């Protein structure tokens, strides 16, 4: 069977009104395509799998239910397969956990980021595909306050510490649900880094908006976060194109500022790829986008749409890292860190991982993976990093990190 035409993804774009002639035209084109296939069931299975990979099953389901051809035999079969395949958490589950987060947000600042923030800009009739609940908090101590409120339903296995330089660090903690029906909660600590790159959201709290106790990033920061997430994933999807459309369609966007910041962060090519796709799927023409694609844009645009490709990403990855590192390090160090972290990204799917089992020497731009210490260890020395973190018995076999989460020791990345 032939590879699916990318135009088929138009059934998963955002439509602003129903009934919609453009949607109906796309649906009838899909029906005609299905009817030309010798194995219709296999084609529909491949289609659903593709829609799933692009994270737009929920949008497609709403669209086909509200098209003029919703009762068509092929469309009914497609709807059945989507309902069998779909795996989003019910909205009620998210609402229940957001209430717990909101209780903590009354005393500790919590910012909803990524998908939980972007979905606010979707038309109310659509469900945006949701995965984890990603939040930003000020420090480890405040994250532990949240954990105390969640620990009946959640636990954690690891904490990641990323030391960028000297004693400046950030952290992520994944709260894992005991009940698999509940969403993961990923806690990022300010300053918000993409692993292995500079903190470019240090001022994120300054520009944030507040709504019902939660903080949300500004639209400009959300667009840059979207591009940074794509850089981290080494792929982009139809959902990302829908996200950018919803973020920009009814808002006054300072594109000059966003493009300048994206260029400074090594994210300009990714932003331009998304904007060119907006023209294709939404007929929105950004005349200030260069008409000629650079080689890295061409590779990424073609090879990384809906799937991961090292070939399509490696140039953008290197550019992203180098542009950030050269602001912090001398040129030689920046090049070494760029090469090292690109290698780690290919091998471990994460940048900047130290793979040892204790510090030996705290290096710049390293990520340390920590687990709870399950044995008694006496404190012989203590180095205070800040009010949230100390290193005890540094550079010994009894070394551990002291936090409000308890005593933590370093493990190999894959442990």
N, C-alpha and C positions, 0 to 999 in steps of 0.2 A: 504494500500500500504506500502511496506517495506521502511525503512529509506534509503535515498540515500547513496550509497557507496562513501567514501571520494575520491576514485580514480577517480571519475567522474570529479573532479576539475582539472584534468590534461588538460582538454580542455581550461582551463583558465590560463595556465602557459605561460611564455614568450618563444617564439621560435625565434631563431637567423637567420633563413633563410627559404625561401619558394621557391618551394614546399618542404614539410617536411614529410618524411615517418612516423616519430613518431606521428606527429599530425594526419595524415590520419589514422593511426592505432587506435588512441584514438577515433577518430570520428566514425569509423566503429564499434568499440566496443559500443559506445553510441547508434548508430542506432540499433544494435542488442538488446541492453537492452530495448530501447523504444518499439521495435516490440514484445517483450515478455510480455509487459504490457497489461492488459485487457482494461485499460482506458488510452490511450496514451495522450490524451489532459490533463488529470489531472496530469499525470507524468511530462509532459513538463512544466506545470504551477508550480509544486513543484520544478522542476529543476531550472527554471528561478528565482524563489524566493530565492533559495539557492545561486545561483550565485550572485544575488543582495546583499544578506547578506554578502557575501565574497568580495564585492566591485570589481568584475572582469567582469561585463557585457560588458564593452567596449573592453576588451582584448578578451573575448570569441567571440564577434561579428566579430572582425577582423580575428580571427583564422578560424571561420567556413566559412567566405567569401573567404578565401584563401586556403581552403582545397580541396582535389580532389573530395569531396562529397558535394560540396556547392549547387548542384542542386537536391540533394536527397529530397524527399517529406517531410520526418520528419525534416530534417535540415532546409528546407525552412519555415516550420511551427515554428520551434524553433526561427529562425531569426525574423519572424514576431512578436512573443511574446516578444522577447528581445527589439525590436524597440518600442513596445507599452509600455514596462515597464521602459525603460531606462529614467533616469532623470538627466543626467549630464548637466551642463551649457555648451553652445556652446563655442568653443575655442575663437571665436571672442569677446565674452563678457569678458573673462579673459584678453585678449590682451588689450582691451580698458581700463580696470581698472589698469592693470599693467603700462600703459602709464602715468596715473595720479600719481601712486606711484613713477614712475621713475622721474617725474618732481620734486617731493619732495626729492627724493633720491639724487638729484644733490647738495642739500644744507644740508640735514639731513641724517644721516646714517640709512639705512633701510636694514634689513637682511630678506630674504625670507627663511622660515624654514618649517619643516614637508613636506607635499606633494608637495608644490611649489618648494622645493629644490630637493626632491627625483626624481621628474619627469624628471629632466635634465639628469638622468642616464638611462632612458628608451630608447630602440631603437626608432628612430624617427618615425617609422611607427605605433607605438602604442600610443593610448591615455590612460594615467593613469587616473583612476577614481579620480576626484577632488571634494572636498567639499568646505570648506572655504579657503580663502587666509589668511594664518598665517604669521605674520611678527614680527620681534623683533626690538625694538627701544631703544634708550639710556635712555630716561626719559619722564615724562609726558608732559613737555613743548614742546618737539619735536613731540610727538604724537599729540598734539593740532595743531601744524602747519600742519600736515597731514590732520587732521579733517577739518580745514579751507578750504583745497583744495578739500575735498570730500563732504562737507555738502550740496551741491545742490542735491546729489544723496543718501546721507546717513545721518543717525541720530544715537544717542546712548541713551540708557535708563539707563544703570548702569555702574559704574566703580567698580572694585573689588580691594581692597587694602589688601595685605597680609603682616602683620608685623611678621617677623620671631623672632627677638629678639631686645631689646632696640628700636632704631628708624630705624633699617634696614628693608626696605620693598621692595616689588615689586608690580606690578599692571597688570591687564588685562582690556582691553576695547573692547567690541564687537561693531563694526560699522555695523548697520543694514540697508539694502537697502530699499528705498521706492518702488522700482520695484522688485518684487519677482524673476524676471529672473536674477537679478544680484547676484553675490556671496556675502556672508558675509565676512567681513574683521575683523579678530581677531588680536588685537594688544597686544603683550606681552612686558613688560618693563624689561630691564636688571636690576638686575640679573634675569635670567630665572629660575623660580622654577617650579617643579611639585607641585601642591598645597599640602601643608602639609609635604614637604620634603625640604632638604637642597638645596641651590643654587649650583648645580654641573656644571653649564655652565658659571661661572663668567668669565672664560678666553675665552669664545666663540669668541669674536671679535679678539683675538690675532691670532687664527688659521684660521680665515675665509679667504675665497677667494673672489675676486672682479671680477665681470663680468658685463659689461655694466651698471655701476652705482649701481648695487645691490650687497650686501654682501651675501655670502652663507656659512653655516657651513662646516667645514672639513668633510670628509667622516667618520672619526672616531666618531665625534660628532653626525653626522646624524644617524649612527647605534645605538648609545646610546640613542638618542632622539626617535628612532623607538621603542626601548625596553621600554623606559619610558612611551611613549604614550600607549603602550599595557598594561603596569602596571596600568595606569590611567583608561583605558577602561575596564579592567578586561576581556579581550578577545583578541584573535588574529585571523586573517583572511588569506585567500589565498593571498590577496593583499599584506599583510606584508611579506609573503614568497617571492613573486615576487619582492617586494621592496629590500629585502636583497640580492636577486640574482643579481639584476641590479646594486646595490651599490658595489658589490664585484667582479663581473665576470671579469672585465677588469682592475682592480685596485690592486696595491700592498698594501695589508692590513697587518698592524702590529697587528696580532691577540693576541699576548702576552700582548700588551698594552691595547687593547680593553677588553680582558677578565679580566685583573687585575682591570681596572676601573669599569667594570660592577660588579665585585665581591664586590668592595668597596661601590658601590651604591645599593647593594641588587638586582641587575638586571641580575645576571649571569644565573640564572635558566631560565629566559625568553629568553635570548640570546641562550642558549643551546637548548631550545625547537625549536626555529626557525632554528637553524643549523641542527638539526636532521631532520626537515621537508625538508630542502634543499636536504638532502640525498635521502629522499623518492621521491620527485618530480623532482629533477634535477640531481640525482645520483652524488652529490658532497659529498665526504666523508671527514669529518674533523676528522682525527684519534686522535686528542688531546681531543675530547669530551668523557667524561666518558660513557662507554657502559651501565652501570646500572643507571636507572633513580631513583632519590630520590622520596619520596612519594609526595612532593609538585610539582615536575616536572610532575610526572605521572598524578596527578589530573588535573593540568592546561592543559597539552597536550591533554587529552581526553575530559574533561568537558567544556573547554573554546574555542574550535575551532569553530569559527563562531557564538558563542553565549556567553552571560554573565552568569557566575555561581559564586555565593558566595563561595560555597564549594570548587571549584577549585582554588579560588584566595586568600582566607583569609590567608593562610600560607605565600604565596609570598608577600602579602600586608604587613603583620606584619614584615616580614624580611626586606622589602624595607624601611619601615619607621624606624625601630629600627637601622639599619645600618647607616642611615643618622643622626638620632637624637643623637646617642651616641657620635658623633663627636662634638656636640654643647652643650649637657646638661649632667648633672650627670645621673647615671644609673636609679635612681628612676624616675626623670623627663622624661627621654627618654621612659621608659616603660609606664608611664601615658599618654604621648602624643601619643604613638603608639596605645594604646587601644582606646583613645578618637577619634583619627582620623580614625581608622579602622571602628569604630561605625558610625561616620559621613559619611564615604564613602558608607556604606550599606544603611543608612537612606536617605541621600540627594544626593548621587552620586558625592559628592565633599568632599574633606578633609578640616578639620580645619575651619569650618564655625562658626562664632559667630552669634547667632540668635536674639540678642537684637536689640533695636532701638536707642541706643546711647552708647558711649564708657563705661561709668561708670569707668572702669579702663582698660587701654590698656594692653592687656596680650600678652605673647609670643605665637607665632605660631597661630595667629587668622586671619581669613579673614573677612574683613568688606565690606559690600555691600552698595554702595553709589548711590544716585539719585540726580538730580538737585533740588536745593532749589527754590521753586516757591513763596516764601513770603519774605518780607523785614525783615531782622534781623540785629540788630546793633552789632558791634564788641566791646565787652567789654574786651576781653583778646585775646592774640594771641601767640601761641607756634609754632615757626618755626622749622620744621623738616629738611628741606633742601631748595634749591632754587626752588624746584618744588611743595612743599607741606607745608601747615601750618594748625594747628588745632585751631579754634577760639571758645571761650566760652566753653572750655573743661569741661566735666563732668556736663554740665547743659542741660536743655531742649532746649536751643537755640544753642546747639553745632553744628558746621559745619566745613567742610574741605574746605580750600581755595586752588584752583588750577587754572591753565590757562583755564581749562574747565568751570570755574565759581565756585559758591558756591555749595557744595554738602553735603547732610545729610545722616546719616546712616538709613537703613531700615532693616526690617526683611528679612531673606534670600528669602522667597517665595513671598515677595511683588513685 
